[in-house]
Structure formats: C-alpha cells, structure tokens
Amino acid sequence: MDTTVLTMEWIGLALSVPVLYAAWFEYTQRNMRDAKLLAGVGAGGLLLSAAVFSL
C-alpha cells in the first residue's frame, strides 16, 4: 500500500477526533443543532477513514 494513502487515512482520523470532541462539548452546552452537525461530520470522517483502511 502506498504511504501517501496511509498518511491521508491518519490525517482523516486526526481531524475526526477533535470534531467529535467539539460535538460532545456542544452537546453538554445544550446546543443541539451544532452538536448534530459536528457529530455527523466527525462520524462521516471516521467512516471514510475506516473504509479506506479496509481497502
């Protein structure tokens, strides 16, 4: 497997984790609209990274 692809996978994971943390923080502040948006983006990033890891 190409090292460039592996790097992009790890970058995707590294960006998804802070976004999910931000979603949790917004949820604790009862800002549901932003929490749902951030959770969706973070989960999408995790799913995309998982799909590329499995290829």
ZAVEXDO-275443 format. One record per residue (C-alpha): residue number from 1; residue in three letters; y, x, z. Coordinates in steps of 0.02 Angstrom, whole numbers. Last residue first. Layout:
// residues N
+-----+-----+--------+--------+--------+
|   i |  aa |      Y |      X |      Z |
+-----+-----+--------+--------+--------+
| NUM | ALA |      Y |      X |      Z |
...
+-----+-----+--------+--------+--------+
END
This chain:
// residues 55
+-----+-----+--------+--------+--------+
|   i |  aa |      Y |      X |      Z |
+-----+-----+--------+--------+--------+
|  55 | LEU |    -69 |   -461 |     58 |
|  54 | SER |    -83 |   -505 |    243 |
|  53 | PHE |     74 |   -410 |    292 |
|  52 | VAL |    174 |   -501 |    157 |
|  51 | ALA |    122 |   -671 |    226 |
|  50 | ALA |    157 |   -617 |    404 |
|  49 | SER |    331 |   -558 |    355 |
|  48 | LEU |    367 |   -724 |    270 |
|  47 | LEU |    303 |   -820 |    420 |
|  46 | LEU |    409 |   -718 |    540 |
|  45 | GLY |    564 |   -740 |    433 |
|  44 | GLY |    534 |   -926 |    420 |
|  43 | ALA |    514 |   -937 |    608 |
|  42 | GLY |    680 |   -849 |    633 |
|  41 | VAL |    772 |   -958 |    506 |
|  40 | GLY |    699 |  -1118 |    580 |
|  39 | ALA |    735 |  -1064 |    758 |
|  38 | LEU |    914 |  -1020 |    711 |
|  37 | LEU |    944 |  -1191 |    633 |
|  36 | LYS |    859 |  -1285 |    774 |
|  35 | ALA |    958 |  -1191 |    907 |
|  34 | ASP |   1120 |  -1216 |    812 |
|  33 | ARG |   1099 |  -1405 |    812 |
|  32 | MET |   1027 |  -1410 |    988 |
|  31 | ASN |   1172 |  -1328 |   1080 |
|  30 | ARG |   1104 |  -1364 |   1254 |
|  29 | GLN |   1156 |  -1192 |   1320 |
|  28 | THR |    972 |  -1151 |   1351 |
|  27 | TYR |    936 |  -1199 |   1171 |
|  26 | GLU |   1074 |  -1084 |   1108 |
|  25 | PHE |    994 |   -940 |   1204 |
|  24 | TRP |    822 |   -981 |   1134 |
|  23 | ALA |    891 |   -984 |    957 |
|  22 | ALA |    979 |   -818 |    987 |
|  21 | TYR |    812 |   -745 |   1043 |
|  20 | LEU |    732 |   -813 |    884 |
|  19 | VAL |    868 |   -727 |    781 |
|  18 | PRO |    842 |   -566 |    879 |
|  17 | VAL |    654 |   -571 |    837 |
|  16 | SER |    674 |   -614 |    653 |
|  15 | LEU |    777 |   -461 |    607 |
|  14 | ALA |    651 |   -333 |    670 |
|  13 | LEU |    509 |   -430 |    591 |
|  12 | GLY |    593 |   -431 |    422 |
|  11 | ILE |    635 |   -246 |    439 |
|  10 | TRP |    452 |   -213 |    479 |
|   9 | GLU |    397 |   -302 |    321 |
|   8 | MET |    529 |   -212 |    216 |
|   7 | THR |    466 |    -44 |    280 |
|   6 | LEU |    287 |    -90 |    237 |
|   5 | VAL |    340 |   -137 |     61 |
|   4 | THR |    431 |     28 |     39 |
|   3 | THR |    279 |    123 |    105 |
|   2 | ASP |    174 |     60 |    -41 |
|   1 | MET |      0 |      0 |      0 |
+-----+-----+--------+--------+--------+
END
